[in-house]
């Protein structure tokens, strides 16, 4: 059937899966909505990478969500706590567990689906210059009314005992600064290429320009 994700890059234009691996920027998305969309695509064979999981949103206030997490934390094996369930604090692990709950992970099909998933806090260097995508139908602006309370997963994880929020923020600031420098350099190269292309086009005859235009070269 139709893909439930309909990824878009920076603008809400539908774009079906074509890449071997799709990298999703989790900032501004609702945790449950995004998890359900990703779970469906994992079962369909799509590889998905989720970055900036600490920027995910959850409906409800921070206090209310922390109470719900506290109830989950109290669930443990009666005879030996090392047998689970395990209460992850990192946002990437919380998201991974949410997706796991929507997949038959104890079957061979479910295990293969989970192997196609990668979740990260922040943006790792190997994905820093990759094109990040969004899922419009899972974004907070499309799912939650403006006056409704919500919290970010990073704040909830920090309240639950996650210790790396400041580190991730420093690394993100460094990444964005490097990205801005890279973009300035790239704009210079693109401007030079367009000037060179325009200068070369002026040297062509009218017939040559029509032939190249028809071929899609210029």
Secondary structure, 3 states (H helix, E strand, C coil): CCCCCCEECCCCCCECCCCCEEEEECCCEEHHHHHHHHHHHHHCCCEEEEECHHHCEEECCHHHHHHHHHHHHCCCCCCCHHHCCCCCCCHHHHHHHHHHCCCCCCCHHHHHHHHCEEECCCCCHHHCCCCCEEEHHHEHHHHCCCCCCEEEHHHHHHHHCCCCHHHHHHHHHHHHHHHHHHHHHHHHHHHHHHHHHHHHHHCCCHHHHHHHHHCCCC
